[in-house]
Amino acid sequence: MTTAINKQEQLDEIREIVAEVLELEPEEITETSHFVEEHEADSLRAIEILARLEKKYKVEIPQSELPKMVNLTEVYNILAQHAGWLG
């Protein structure tokens, strides 16, 4: 149960970061909404999201992961993999 709560808290934190970078309200970003197609994100904003996540979570994510980071779920999965959240 604790893991589910932590995951939701982390998703909410990531959503806040993405919303700030994309200049949107957090509620506008669902776990599956596509950053480029639905929120008009460009590569510079993607890099900014990556940089903010690295700084906040003190983790290094290779830029080669950027093309996979298309929505909140994928960002969480990649961040979790590099931050060691998956146990």
Phi and psi restraints in degrees (value plus and minus 20) as a CYANA .aco file:
   2 THR   PHI     -79.0   -39.0
   2 THR   PSI     -59.7   -19.7
   3 THR   PHI     -80.7   -40.7
   3 THR   PSI     -62.7   -22.7
   4 ALA   PHI     -82.6   -42.6
   4 ALA   PSI     -60.9   -20.9
   5 ILE   PHI     -85.1   -45.1
   5 ILE   PSI     -66.0   -26.0
   6 ASN   PHI     -81.1   -41.1
   6 ASN   PSI     -62.2   -22.2
   7 LYS   PHI     -82.2   -42.2
   7 LYS   PSI     -63.3   -23.3
   8 GLN   PHI     -84.5   -44.5
   8 GLN   PSI     -60.9   -20.9
   9 GLU   PHI     -82.4   -42.4
   9 GLU   PSI     -62.8   -22.8
  10 GLN   PHI     -85.4   -45.4
  10 GLN   PSI     -62.0   -22.0
  11 LEU   PHI     -80.4   -40.4
  11 LEU   PSI     -61.3   -21.3
  12 ASP   PHI     -84.3   -44.3
  12 ASP   PSI     -60.5   -20.5
  13 GLU   PHI     -84.3   -44.3
  13 GLU   PSI     -63.8   -23.8
  14 ILE   PHI     -83.7   -43.7
  14 ILE   PSI     -61.9   -21.9
  15 ARG   PHI     -78.5   -38.5
  15 ARG   PSI     -62.1   -22.1
  16 GLU   PHI     -80.4   -40.4
  16 GLU   PSI     -64.9   -24.9
  17 ILE   PHI     -83.1   -43.1
  17 ILE   PSI     -68.5   -28.5
  18 VAL   PHI     -82.0   -42.0
  18 VAL   PSI     -63.1   -23.1
  19 ALA   PHI     -81.6   -41.6
  19 ALA   PSI     -61.8   -21.8
  20 GLU   PHI     -83.1   -43.1
  20 GLU   PSI     -65.8   -25.8
  21 VAL   PHI     -85.4   -45.4
  21 VAL   PSI     -61.5   -21.5
  22 LEU   PHI    -105.9   -65.9
  22 LEU   PSI     -19.6    20.4
  23 GLU   PHI      36.5    76.5
  23 GLU   PSI      30.7    70.7
  24 LEU   PHI    -147.0  -107.0
  24 LEU   PSI     146.7   186.7
  25 GLU   PHI    -100.5   -60.5
  25 GLU   PSI     121.4   161.4
  26 PRO   PHI     -73.9   -33.9
  26 PRO   PSI     -53.6   -13.6
  27 GLU   PHI     -84.8   -44.8
  27 GLU   PSI     -41.9    -1.9
  28 GLU   PHI     -95.1   -55.1
  28 GLU   PSI     -35.3     4.7
  29 ILE   PHI    -124.8   -84.8
  29 ILE   PSI      92.4   132.4
  30 THR   PHI    -112.2   -72.2
  30 THR   PSI     153.2   193.2
  31 GLU   PHI     -86.9   -46.9
  31 GLU   PSI     -41.2    -1.2
  32 THR   PHI    -137.6   -97.6
  32 THR   PSI     -18.5    21.5
  33 SER   PHI     -88.9   -48.9
  33 SER   PSI     114.3   154.3
  34 HIS   PHI    -101.0   -61.0
  34 HIS   PSI     102.0   142.0
  35 PHE   PHI     -78.1   -38.1
  35 PHE   PSI     -64.1   -24.1
  36 VAL   PHI     -97.9   -57.9
  36 VAL   PSI     -72.3   -32.3
  37 GLU   PHI     -90.2   -50.2
  37 GLU   PSI     -58.6   -18.6
  38 GLU   PHI    -120.1   -80.1
  38 GLU   PSI     -45.6    -5.6
  39 HIS   PHI    -140.3  -100.3
  39 HIS   PSI     -12.1    27.9
  40 GLU   PHI      36.0    76.0
  40 GLU   PSI      18.0    58.0
  41 ALA   PHI     -94.8   -54.8
  41 ALA   PSI     126.0   166.0
  42 ASP   PHI    -135.0   -95.0
  42 ASP   PSI     159.5   199.5
  43 SER   PHI     -84.8   -44.8
  43 SER   PSI     -53.5   -13.5
  44 LEU   PHI     -84.6   -44.6
  44 LEU   PSI     -60.4   -20.4
  45 ARG   PHI     -88.6   -48.6
  45 ARG   PSI     -55.5   -15.5
  46 ALA   PHI     -82.1   -42.1
  46 ALA   PSI     -62.4   -22.4
  47 ILE   PHI     -85.2   -45.2
  47 ILE   PSI     -58.1   -18.1
  48 GLU   PHI     -85.3   -45.3
  48 GLU   PSI     -61.4   -21.4
  49 ILE   PHI     -80.1   -40.1
  49 ILE   PSI     -66.5   -26.5
  50 LEU   PHI     -78.4   -38.4
  50 LEU   PSI     -66.9   -26.9
  51 ALA   PHI     -82.0   -42.0
  51 ALA   PSI     -62.3   -22.3
  52 ARG   PHI     -86.4   -46.4
  52 ARG   PSI     -59.2   -19.2
  53 LEU   PHI     -85.4   -45.4
  53 LEU   PSI     -62.2   -22.2
  54 GLU   PHI     -81.3   -41.3
  54 GLU   PSI     -62.5   -22.5
  55 LYS   PHI     -87.3   -47.3
  55 LYS   PSI     -67.2   -27.2
  56 LYS   PHI     -84.7   -44.7
  56 LYS   PSI     -63.8   -23.8
  57 TYR   PHI    -119.3   -79.3
  57 TYR   PSI     -15.5    24.5
  58 LYS   PHI      29.9    69.9
  58 LYS   PSI      34.4    74.4
  59 VAL   PHI    -158.1  -118.1
  59 VAL   PSI     131.2   171.2
  60 GLU   PHI    -127.6   -87.6
  60 GLU   PSI     104.9   144.9
  61 ILE   PHI    -137.2   -97.2
  61 ILE   PSI     103.2   143.2
  62 PRO   PHI     -81.9   -41.9
  62 PRO   PSI     122.5   162.5
  63 GLN   PHI     -83.1   -43.1
  63 GLN   PSI     -38.3     1.7
  64 SER   PHI     -84.2   -44.2
  64 SER   PSI     -36.3     3.7
  65 GLU   PHI    -101.0   -61.0
  65 GLU   PSI     -36.9     3.1
  66 LEU   PHI     -72.5   -32.5
  66 LEU   PSI     -66.0   -26.0
  67 PRO   PHI     -80.2   -40.2
  67 PRO   PSI     -42.9    -2.9
  68 LYS   PHI    -104.1   -64.1
  68 LYS   PSI     -37.2     2.8
  69 MET   PHI    -106.5   -66.5
  69 MET   PSI      48.8    88.8
  70 VAL   PHI    -116.4   -76.4
  70 VAL   PSI     -37.5     2.5
  71 ASN   PHI    -171.9  -131.9
  71 ASN   PSI     155.4   195.4
  72 LEU   PHI     -79.6   -39.6
  72 LEU   PSI     -61.6   -21.6
  73 THR   PHI     -81.8   -41.8
  73 THR   PSI     -66.0   -26.0
  74 GLU   PHI     -87.6   -47.6
  74 GLU   PSI     -58.6   -18.6
  75 VAL   PHI     -80.9   -40.9
  75 VAL   PSI     -65.3   -25.3
  76 TYR   PHI     -80.0   -40.0
  76 TYR   PSI     -66.9   -26.9
  77 ASN   PHI     -80.5   -40.5
  77 ASN   PSI     -64.5   -24.5
  78 ILE   PHI     -88.1   -48.1
  78 ILE   PSI     -63.5   -23.5
  79 LEU   PHI     -83.0   -43.0
  79 LEU   PSI     -63.7   -23.7
  80 ALA   PHI     -81.6   -41.6
  80 ALA   PSI     -59.7   -19.7
  81 GLN   PHI     -82.9   -42.9
  81 GLN   PSI     -64.8   -24.8
  82 HIS   PHI    -100.5   -60.5
  82 HIS   PSI     -44.0    -4.0
  83 ALA   PHI    -111.3   -71.3
  83 ALA   PSI     -27.3    12.7
  84 GLY   PHI      56.9    96.9
  84 GLY   PSI       6.3    46.3
  85 TRP   PHI     -98.1   -58.1
  85 TRP   PSI     -33.9     6.1
  86 LEU   PHI    -104.3   -64.3
  86 LEU   PSI     -17.0    23.0
